[in-house]
Amino acid sequence: MFLEAVLQTAAEINALIQIFFFILIFIILLAVFGTSIKIIKEYERVVVFRLGRVQPARGPGFVLILPLINRLVKIDLRERFLEVPHQTAITKDNAPVDIDFLIYYKVIDANQSVVQVQNFVGASVGLATTTLRAVVGDIGLDELLAKREQINTVLRTRLDEVTERWGIKVTNVEIREIRPPKDVQEAMVKQMTAERSRRAMVLEADGKRESTVLVAEGDKNAAILRAEGDKQSAILRAEGLNQSLTTVFNAAKGIDAKTMALQYLDTLKALGATPSTKYIFPMEFTSLLSKMRGFMQESSEDKPST
Protein backbone atom coordinates (compact mmCIF):
# COMPACT_ATOMS: atom_id res chain seq x y z
CA MET A 1 0.00 0.00 0.00
CA PHE A 2 2.77 2.41 0.84
CA LEU A 3 4.56 1.69 -2.43
CA GLU A 4 1.41 2.34 -4.42
CA ALA A 5 0.92 5.64 -2.64
CA VAL A 6 4.49 6.72 -3.41
CA LEU A 7 4.12 5.80 -7.06
CA GLN A 8 0.86 7.68 -7.30
CA THR A 9 2.42 10.78 -5.75
CA ALA A 10 5.38 10.62 -8.11
CA ALA A 11 3.02 10.41 -11.09
CA GLU A 12 1.11 13.48 -9.88
CA ILE A 13 4.35 15.40 -9.42
CA ASN A 14 5.51 14.40 -12.92
CA ALA A 15 2.19 15.57 -14.37
CA LEU A 16 2.49 18.90 -12.57
CA ILE A 17 6.04 19.33 -13.87
CA GLN A 18 4.89 18.65 -17.44
CA ILE A 19 2.05 21.14 -17.05
CA PHE A 20 4.50 23.71 -15.70
CA PHE A 21 6.84 23.17 -18.64
CA PHE A 22 3.95 23.48 -21.08
CA ILE A 23 2.86 26.77 -19.46
CA LEU A 24 6.43 28.05 -19.46
CA ILE A 25 6.90 27.19 -23.11
CA PHE A 26 3.58 28.86 -23.96
CA ILE A 27 4.60 32.03 -22.09
CA ILE A 28 7.96 32.04 -23.87
CA LEU A 29 6.31 31.58 -27.25
CA LEU A 30 3.79 34.30 -26.45
CA ALA A 31 6.58 36.66 -25.42
CA VAL A 32 8.55 35.88 -28.56
CA PHE A 33 5.47 36.42 -30.70
CA GLY A 34 4.74 39.69 -28.93
CA THR A 35 8.24 40.98 -29.48
CA SER A 36 8.14 39.90 -33.12
CA ILE A 37 5.21 42.23 -33.98
CA LYS A 38 5.67 46.00 -33.94
CA ILE A 39 3.06 48.64 -34.71
CA ILE A 40 4.65 51.57 -36.55
CA LYS A 41 2.80 54.89 -36.66
CA GLU A 42 2.18 56.84 -39.86
CA TYR A 43 4.92 59.39 -39.17
CA GLU A 44 7.48 56.75 -38.15
CA ARG A 45 9.81 54.40 -39.98
CA VAL A 46 11.85 51.48 -38.63
CA VAL A 47 15.44 50.86 -39.67
CA VAL A 48 16.13 47.13 -39.26
CA PHE A 49 19.59 45.71 -38.68
CA ARG A 50 19.71 41.93 -39.25
CA LEU A 51 22.89 40.44 -37.92
CA GLY A 52 24.50 43.85 -38.33
CA ARG A 53 23.35 44.44 -41.88
CA VAL A 54 20.89 47.24 -42.61
CA GLN A 55 17.59 46.28 -44.20
CA PRO A 56 15.12 48.52 -46.09
CA ALA A 57 13.14 50.79 -43.80
CA ARG A 58 9.72 49.45 -42.82
CA GLY A 59 6.41 50.98 -41.80
CA PRO A 60 3.83 52.17 -41.15
CA GLY A 61 1.52 49.46 -39.80
CA PHE A 62 2.39 45.95 -38.57
CA VAL A 63 6.01 44.95 -38.86
CA LEU A 64 7.14 41.39 -38.18
CA ILE A 65 10.72 40.89 -37.03
CA LEU A 66 12.86 38.04 -35.82
CA PRO A 67 13.84 38.36 -32.16
CA LEU A 68 17.48 38.12 -31.18
CA ILE A 69 18.43 38.50 -34.86
CA ASN A 70 17.00 41.90 -35.81
CA ARG A 71 17.69 45.23 -34.08
CA LEU A 72 15.28 48.09 -34.64
CA VAL A 73 15.84 51.87 -34.73
CA LYS A 74 12.76 54.09 -34.92
CA ILE A 75 12.98 57.29 -36.93
CA ASP A 76 10.49 60.18 -36.68
CA LEU A 77 9.70 61.69 -40.10
CA ARG A 78 7.90 64.78 -38.77
CA GLU A 79 9.46 68.20 -39.20
CA ARG A 80 11.33 69.24 -36.09
CA PHE A 81 13.40 72.19 -35.01
CA LEU A 82 16.79 72.52 -33.43
CA GLU A 83 17.48 75.49 -31.17
CA VAL A 84 20.97 76.88 -31.46
CA PRO A 85 21.83 79.00 -28.38
CA HIS A 86 23.58 82.37 -28.49
CA GLN A 87 26.71 82.22 -30.59
CA THR A 88 29.27 85.03 -30.66
CA ALA A 89 30.44 86.03 -34.12
CA ILE A 90 32.65 88.84 -35.41
CA THR A 91 31.33 91.01 -38.22
CA LYS A 92 33.35 92.39 -41.11
CA ASP A 93 33.89 95.67 -39.23
CA ASN A 94 35.13 93.80 -36.11
CA ALA A 95 31.96 94.16 -34.05
CA PRO A 96 31.10 91.16 -31.82
CA VAL A 97 27.45 90.11 -31.94
CA ASP A 98 25.48 87.36 -30.20
CA ILE A 99 23.11 85.46 -32.49
CA ASP A 100 20.69 82.65 -31.74
CA PHE A 101 18.56 80.92 -34.35
CA LEU A 102 16.36 77.92 -35.09
CA ILE A 103 16.97 75.16 -37.64
CA TYR A 104 13.91 73.38 -39.06
CA TYR A 105 14.59 69.96 -40.57
CA LYS A 106 12.97 66.66 -41.43
CA VAL A 107 14.23 63.16 -42.25
CA ILE A 108 13.70 62.16 -45.87
CA ASP A 109 15.78 58.94 -45.84
CA ALA A 110 15.52 56.93 -42.64
CA ASN A 111 18.35 54.55 -43.41
CA GLN A 112 20.84 57.30 -44.29
CA SER A 113 19.94 59.30 -41.18
CA VAL A 114 21.03 56.31 -39.06
CA VAL A 115 23.94 54.97 -41.09
CA GLN A 116 25.62 58.19 -42.23
CA VAL A 117 25.64 60.24 -39.02
CA GLN A 118 25.99 59.22 -35.40
CA ASN A 119 24.68 62.33 -33.64
CA PHE A 120 22.74 64.56 -35.98
CA VAL A 121 21.97 67.21 -33.33
CA GLY A 122 25.60 67.70 -32.32
CA ALA A 123 26.80 67.63 -35.93
CA SER A 124 24.14 70.16 -36.97
CA VAL A 125 24.94 72.57 -34.13
CA GLY A 126 28.65 72.45 -34.90
CA LEU A 127 28.07 72.92 -38.62
CA ALA A 128 25.57 75.74 -38.04
CA THR A 129 27.88 77.69 -35.71
CA THR A 130 30.89 77.46 -38.04
CA THR A 131 28.75 78.41 -41.04
CA LEU A 132 27.23 81.31 -39.11
CA ARG A 133 30.64 82.72 -38.18
CA ALA A 134 31.80 82.42 -41.80
CA VAL A 135 28.70 84.22 -43.11
CA VAL A 136 28.71 86.97 -40.46
CA GLY A 137 32.44 87.57 -41.01
CA ASP A 138 31.70 88.74 -44.57
CA ILE A 139 28.96 91.23 -43.56
CA GLY A 140 29.15 94.55 -41.75
CA LEU A 141 27.11 95.28 -38.63
CA ASP A 142 24.62 97.58 -40.35
CA GLU A 143 24.04 95.07 -43.15
CA LEU A 144 23.77 92.25 -40.62
CA LEU A 145 20.86 93.95 -38.89
CA ALA A 146 19.15 94.74 -42.19
CA LYS A 147 19.70 91.49 -44.09
CA ARG A 148 18.27 88.78 -41.87
CA GLU A 149 16.41 87.09 -44.70
CA GLN A 150 19.55 86.92 -46.82
CA ILE A 151 21.54 85.42 -43.93
CA ASN A 152 18.76 82.89 -43.28
CA THR A 153 18.86 81.81 -46.92
CA VAL A 154 22.65 81.45 -46.97
CA LEU A 155 22.65 79.40 -43.75
CA ARG A 156 19.86 77.13 -44.99
CA THR A 157 21.59 76.54 -48.33
CA ARG A 158 24.97 75.69 -46.80
CA LEU A 159 23.49 73.45 -44.12
CA ASP A 160 21.33 71.64 -46.62
CA GLU A 161 24.32 70.91 -48.83
CA VAL A 162 25.94 68.96 -45.97
CA THR A 163 22.87 67.34 -44.39
CA GLU A 164 21.60 66.08 -47.74
CA ARG A 165 24.06 63.17 -47.65
CA TRP A 166 22.73 62.33 -44.17
CA GLY A 167 19.22 61.86 -45.57
CA ILE A 168 18.03 65.00 -43.78
CA LYS A 169 16.48 68.08 -45.40
CA VAL A 170 16.95 71.51 -43.78
CA THR A 171 13.67 73.28 -44.58
CA ASN A 172 14.31 76.64 -42.97
CA VAL A 173 16.64 78.67 -40.79
CA GLU A 174 15.29 81.58 -38.73
CA ILE A 175 17.44 84.04 -36.79
CA ARG A 176 15.57 84.92 -33.60
CA GLU A 177 17.80 87.60 -32.15
CA ILE A 178 20.88 89.58 -33.06
CA ARG A 179 22.34 91.25 -30.00
CA PRO A 180 25.14 93.77 -30.68
CA PRO A 181 27.42 95.06 -27.87
CA LYS A 182 25.98 97.46 -25.31
CA ASP A 183 27.91 100.49 -26.58
CA VAL A 184 26.74 99.74 -30.11
CA GLN A 185 23.14 99.49 -28.87
CA GLU A 186 23.47 102.89 -27.16
CA ALA A 187 24.91 104.38 -30.35
CA MET A 188 22.03 102.88 -32.34
CA VAL A 189 19.51 104.38 -29.92
CA LYS A 190 21.16 107.80 -30.25
CA GLN A 191 21.20 107.46 -34.02
CA MET A 192 17.53 106.52 -34.03
CA THR A 193 16.68 109.47 -31.79
CA ALA A 194 18.66 111.85 -34.02
CA GLU A 195 16.94 110.45 -37.09
CA ARG A 196 13.52 110.95 -35.55
CA SER A 197 14.45 114.50 -34.52
CA ARG A 198 15.63 115.19 -38.06
CA ARG A 199 12.37 113.88 -39.48
CA ALA A 200 10.41 116.03 -37.03
CA MET A 201 12.39 119.12 -38.04
CA VAL A 202 11.91 118.32 -41.72
CA LEU A 203 8.17 117.89 -41.22
CA GLU A 204 8.00 121.16 -39.25
CA ALA A 205 9.96 123.00 -41.96
CA ASP A 206 7.70 121.54 -44.64
CA GLY A 207 4.68 122.68 -42.67
CA LYS A 208 6.03 126.22 -42.29
CA ARG A 209 6.93 126.34 -45.98
CA GLU A 210 3.48 125.18 -47.01
CA SER A 211 1.91 127.69 -44.61
CA THR A 212 4.02 130.52 -46.07
CA VAL A 213 3.11 129.47 -49.59
CA LEU A 214 -0.57 129.39 -48.71
CA VAL A 215 -0.39 132.83 -47.05
CA ALA A 216 1.46 134.25 -50.08
CA GLU A 217 -1.10 132.74 -52.43
CA GLY A 218 -3.88 134.20 -50.28
CA ASP A 219 -2.26 137.67 -50.37
CA LYS A 220 -1.78 137.37 -54.13
CA ASN A 221 -5.40 136.38 -54.66
CA ALA A 222 -6.56 139.22 -52.38
CA ALA A 223 -4.40 141.73 -54.30
CA ILE A 224 -5.78 140.43 -57.58
CA LEU A 225 -9.31 140.76 -56.27
CA ARG A 226 -8.61 144.31 -55.01
CA ALA A 227 -7.08 145.26 -58.35
CA GLU A 228 -10.08 143.81 -60.15
CA GLY A 229 -12.38 145.77 -57.83
CA ASP A 230 -10.45 149.01 -58.39
CA LYS A 231 -10.49 148.38 -62.12
CA GLN A 232 -14.25 147.83 -62.15
CA SER A 233 -14.77 150.89 -59.93
CA ALA A 234 -12.64 153.08 -62.26
CA ILE A 235 -14.53 151.74 -65.25
CA LEU A 236 -17.84 152.54 -63.60
CA ARG A 237 -16.68 156.04 -62.59
CA ALA A 238 -15.45 156.71 -66.13
CA GLU A 239 -18.73 155.48 -67.55
CA GLY A 240 -20.66 157.72 -65.10
CA LEU A 241 -18.52 160.74 -66.00
CA ASN A 242 -18.96 160.00 -69.65
CA GLN A 243 -22.70 159.81 -69.20
CA SER A 244 -22.67 163.12 -67.24
CA LEU A 245 -20.63 164.88 -69.93
CA THR A 246 -22.92 163.48 -72.59
CA THR A 247 -25.94 164.78 -70.71
CA VAL A 248 -24.34 168.24 -70.27
CA PHE A 249 -23.31 168.29 -73.91
CA ASN A 250 -26.78 167.35 -75.07
CA ALA A 251 -28.29 170.02 -72.80
CA ALA A 252 -25.80 172.65 -74.01
CA LYS A 253 -26.65 171.88 -77.62
CA GLY A 254 -30.29 172.79 -76.93
CA ILE A 255 -29.47 176.25 -75.49
CA ASP A 256 -29.79 179.14 -78.03
CA ALA A 257 -28.18 182.60 -77.99
CA LYS A 258 -31.09 184.23 -76.20
CA THR A 259 -30.86 181.85 -73.31
CA MET A 260 -27.14 182.51 -73.04
CA ALA A 261 -27.80 186.27 -73.05
CA LEU A 262 -30.30 185.92 -70.24
CA GLN A 263 -27.77 183.91 -68.28
CA TYR A 264 -25.18 186.66 -68.75
CA LEU A 265 -27.73 189.30 -67.57
CA ASP A 266 -28.41 187.28 -64.43
CA THR A 267 -24.68 187.09 -63.86
CA LEU A 268 -24.35 190.89 -64.28
CA LYS A 269 -27.20 191.39 -61.86
CA ALA A 270 -25.46 189.23 -59.31
CA LEU A 271 -22.22 191.14 -59.87
CA GLY A 272 -24.00 194.45 -59.35
CA ALA A 273 -25.23 193.33 -55.97
CA THR A 274 -21.70 192.80 -54.76
CA PRO A 275 -19.73 195.65 -53.02
CA SER A 276 -16.84 195.32 -55.46
CA THR A 277 -15.84 198.44 -57.49
CA LYS A 278 -13.77 196.64 -60.09
CA TYR A 279 -15.09 194.14 -62.56
CA ILE A 280 -13.34 192.19 -65.21
CA PHE A 281 -15.29 191.25 -68.33
CA PRO A 282 -14.12 188.92 -71.02
CA MET A 283 -13.54 190.12 -74.59
CA GLU A 284 -16.63 188.28 -75.70
CA PHE A 285 -18.78 190.63 -73.58
CA THR A 286 -18.85 193.39 -76.29
CA SER A 287 -20.14 190.92 -78.86
CA LEU A 288 -22.70 189.82 -76.34
CA LEU A 289 -23.94 193.43 -75.97
CA SER A 290 -24.34 193.78 -79.68
CA LYS A 291 -26.34 190.54 -79.75
CA MET A 292 -28.50 191.81 -76.92
CA ARG A 293 -29.16 195.05 -78.82
CA GLY A 294 -30.26 193.03 -81.80
CA PHE A 295 -32.54 190.87 -79.66
CA MET A 296 -34.16 194.02 -78.23
CA GLN A 297 -34.81 195.50 -81.69
CA GLU A 298 -36.33 192.28 -82.82
CA SER A 299 -38.55 192.16 -79.81
CA SER A 300 -39.77 195.81 -80.45
CA GLU A 301 -40.54 195.07 -84.10
CA ASP A 302 -42.50 192.03 -83.14
CA LYS A 303 -44.84 194.06 -80.91
CA PRO A 304 -48.19 195.09 -82.69
CA SER A 305 -48.69 198.86 -83.38
CA THR A 306 -51.59 200.60 -81.47
C-alpha positions in Angstrom: 0.0 0.0 0.0 2.8 2.4 0.8 4.6 1.7 -2.4 1.4 2.3 -4.4 0.9 5.6 -2.6 4.5 6.7 -3.4 4.1 5.8 -7.1 0.9 7.7 -7.3 2.4 10.8 -5.7 5.4 10.6 -8.1 3.0 10.4 -11.1 1.1 13.5 -9.9 4.3 15.4 -9.4 5.5 14.4 -12.9 2.2 15.6 -14.4 2.5 18.9 -12.6 6.0 19.3 -13.9 4.9 18.6 -17.4 2.0 21.1 -17.1 4.5 23.7 -15.7 6.8 23.2 -18.6 4.0 23.5 -21.1 2.9 26.8 -19.5 6.4 28.0 -19.5 6.9 27.2 -23.1 3.6 28.9 -24.0 4.6 32.0 -22.1 8.0 32.0 -23.9 6.3 31.6 -27.3 3.8 34.3 -26.4 6.6 36.7 -25.4 8.5 35.9 -28.6 5.5 36.4 -30.7 4.7 39.7 -28.9 8.2 41.0 -29.5 8.1 39.9 -33.1 5.2 42.2 -34.0 5.7 46.0 -33.9 3.1 48.6 -34.7 4.6 51.6 -36.6 2.8 54.9 -36.7 2.2 56.8 -39.9 4.9 59.4 -39.2 7.5 56.8 -38.1 9.8 54.4 -40.0 11.8 51.5 -38.6 15.4 50.9 -39.7 16.1 47.1 -39.3 19.6 45.7 -38.7 19.7 41.9 -39.3 22.9 40.4 -37.9 24.5 43.9 -38.3 23.3 44.4 -41.9 20.9 47.2 -42.6 17.6 46.3 -44.2 15.1 48.5 -46.1 13.1 50.8 -43.8 9.7 49.4 -42.8 6.4 51.0 -41.8 3.8 52.2 -41.2 1.5 49.5 -39.8 2.4 45.9 -38.6 6.0 45.0 -38.9 7.1 41.4 -38.2 10.7 40.9 -37.0 12.9 38.0 -35.8 13.8 38.4 -32.2 17.5 38.1 -31.2 18.4 38.5 -34.9 17.0 41.9 -35.8 17.7 45.2 -34.1 15.3 48.1 -34.6 15.8 51.9 -34.7 12.8 54.1 -34.9 13.0 57.3 -36.9 10.5 60.2 -36.7 9.7 61.7 -40.1 7.9 64.8 -38.8 9.5 68.2 -39.2 11.3 69.2 -36.1 13.4 72.2 -35.0 16.8 72.5 -33.4 17.5 75.5 -31.2 21.0 76.9 -31.5 21.8 79.0 -28.4 23.6 82.4 -28.5 26.7 82.2 -30.6 29.3 85.0 -30.7 30.4 86.0 -34.1 32.7 88.8 -35.4 31.3 91.0 -38.2 33.4 92.4 -41.1 33.9 95.7 -39.2 35.1 93.8 -36.1 32.0 94.2 -34.0 31.1 91.2 -31.8 27.5 90.1 -31.9 25.5 87.4 -30.2 23.1 85.5 -32.5 20.7 82.6 -31.7 18.6 80.9 -34.3 16.4 77.9 -35.1 17.0 75.2 -37.6 13.9 73.4 -39.1 14.6 70.0 -40.6 13.0 66.7 -41.4 14.2 63.2 -42.2 13.7 62.2 -45.9 15.8 58.9 -45.8 15.5 56.9 -42.6 18.3 54.5 -43.4 20.8 57.3 -44.3 19.9 59.3 -41.2 21.0 56.3 -39.1 23.9 55.0 -41.1 25.6 58.2 -42.2 25.6 60.2 -39.0 26.0 59.2 -35.4 24.7 62.3 -33.6 22.7 64.6 -36.0 22.0 67.2 -33.3 25.6 67.7 -32.3 26.8 67.6 -35.9 24.1 70.2 -37.0 24.9 72.6 -34.1 28.7 72.5 -34.9 28.1 72.9 -38.6 25.6 75.7 -38.0 27.9 77.7 -35.7 30.9 77.5 -38.0 28.7 78.4 -41.0 27.2 81.3 -39.1 30.6 82.7 -38.2 31.8 82.4 -41.8 28.7 84.2 -43.1 28.7 87.0 -40.5 32.4 87.6 -41.0 31.7 88.7 -44.6 29.0 91.2 -43.6 29.1 94.6 -41.8 27.1 95.3 -38.6 24.6 97.6 -40.3 24.0 95.1 -43.1 23.8 92.3 -40.6 20.9 94.0 -38.9 19.2 94.7 -42.2 19.7 91.5 -44.1 18.3 88.8 -41.9 16.4 87.1 -44.7 19.5 86.9 -46.8 21.5 85.4 -43.9 18.8 82.9 -43.3 18.9 81.8 -46.9 22.6 81.4 -47.0 22.7 79.4 -43.8 19.9 77.1 -45.0 21.6 76.5 -48.3 25.0 75.7 -46.8 23.5 73.5 -44.1 21.3 71.6 -46.6 24.3 70.9 -48.8 25.9 69.0 -46.0 22.9 67.3 -44.4 21.6 66.1 -47.7 24.1 63.2 -47.6 22.7 62.3 -44.2 19.2 61.9 -45.6 18.0 65.0 -43.8 16.5 68.1 -45.4 16.9 71.5 -43.8 13.7 73.3 -44.6 14.3 76.6 -43.0 16.6 78.7 -40.8 15.3 81.6 -38.7 17.4 84.0 -36.8 15.6 84.9 -33.6 17.8 87.6 -32.1 20.9 89.6 -33.1 22.3 91.2 -30.0 25.1 93.8 -30.7 27.4 95.1 -27.9 26.0 97.5 -25.3 27.9 100.5 -26.6 26.7 99.7 -30.1 23.1 99.5 -28.9 23.5 102.9 -27.2 24.9 104.4 -30.4 22.0 102.9 -32.3 19.5 104.4 -29.9 21.2 107.8 -30.2 21.2 107.5 -34.0 17.5 106.5 -34.0 16.7 109.5 -31.8 18.7 111.8 -34.0 16.9 110.5 -37.1 13.5 111.0 -35.6 14.4 114.5 -34.5 15.6 115.2 -38.1 12.4 113.9 -39.5 10.4 116.0 -37.0 12.4 119.1 -38.0 11.9 118.3 -41.7 8.2 117.9 -41.2 8.0 121.2 -39.3 10.0 123.0 -42.0 7.7 121.5 -44.6 4.7 122.7 -42.7 6.0 126.2 -42.3 6.9 126.3 -46.0 3.5 125.2 -47.0 1.9 127.7 -44.6 4.0 130.5 -46.1 3.1 129.5 -49.6 -0.6 129.4 -48.7 -0.4 132.8 -47.1 1.5 134.3 -50.1 -1.1 132.7 -52.4 -3.9 134.2 -50.3 -2.3 137.7 -50.4 -1.8 137.4 -54.1 -5.4 136.4 -54.7 -6.6 139.2 -52.4 -4.4 141.7 -54.3 -5.8 140.4 -57.6 -9.3 140.8 -56.3 -8.6 144.3 -55.0 -7.1 145.3 -58.4 -10.1 143.8 -60.2 -12.4 145.8 -57.8 -10.4 149.0 -58.4 -10.5 148.4 -62.1 -14.2 147.8 -62.1 -14.8 150.9 -59.9 -12.6 153.1 -62.3 -14.5 151.7 -65.3 -17.8 152.5 -63.6 -16.7 156.0 -62.6 -15.5 156.7 -66.1 -18.7 155.5 -67.5 -20.7 157.7 -65.1 -18.5 160.7 -66.0 -19.0 160.0 -69.7 -22.7 159.8 -69.2 -22.7 163.1 -67.2 -20.6 164.9 -69.9 -22.9 163.5 -72.6 -25.9 164.8 -70.7 -24.3 168.2 -70.3 -23.3 168.3 -73.9 -26.8 167.4 -75.1 -28.3 170.0 -72.8 -25.8 172.7 -74.0 -26.7 171.9 -77.6 -30.3 172.8 -76.9 -29.5 176.2 -75.5 -29.8 179.1 -78.0 -28.2 182.6 -78.0 -31.1 184.2 -76.2 -30.9 181.8 -73.3 -27.1 182.5 -73.0 -27.8 186.3 -73.0 -30.3 185.9 -70.2 -27.8 183.9 -68.3 -25.2 186.7 -68.7 -27.7 189.3 -67.6 -28.4 187.3 -64.4 -24.7 187.1 -63.9 -24.3 190.9 -64.3 -27.2 191.4 -61.9 -25.5 189.2 -59.3 -22.2 191.1 -59.9 -24.0 194.5 -59.4 -25.2 193.3 -56.0 -21.7 192.8 -54.8 -19.7 195.7 -53.0 -16.8 195.3 -55.5 -15.8 198.4 -57.5 -13.8 196.6 -60.1 -15.1 194.1 -62.6 -13.3 192.2 -65.2 -15.3 191.3 -68.3 -14.1 188.9 -71.0 -13.5 190.1 -74.6 -16.6 188.3 -75.7 -18.8 190.6 -73.6 -18.9 193.4 -76.3 -20.1 190.9 -78.9 -22.7 189.8 -76.3 -23.9 193.4 -76.0 -24.3 193.8 -79.7 -26.3 190.5 -79.8 -28.5 191.8 -76.9 -29.2 195.0 -78.8 -30.3 193.0 -81.8 -32.5 190.9 -79.7 -34.2 194.0 -78.2 -34.8 195.5 -81.7 -36.3 192.3 -82.8 -38.6 192.2 -79.8 -39.8 195.8 -80.4 -40.5 195.1 -84.1 -42.5 192.0 -83.1 -44.8 194.1 -80.9 -48.2 195.1 -82.7 -48.7 198.9 -83.4 -51.6 200.6 -81.5 
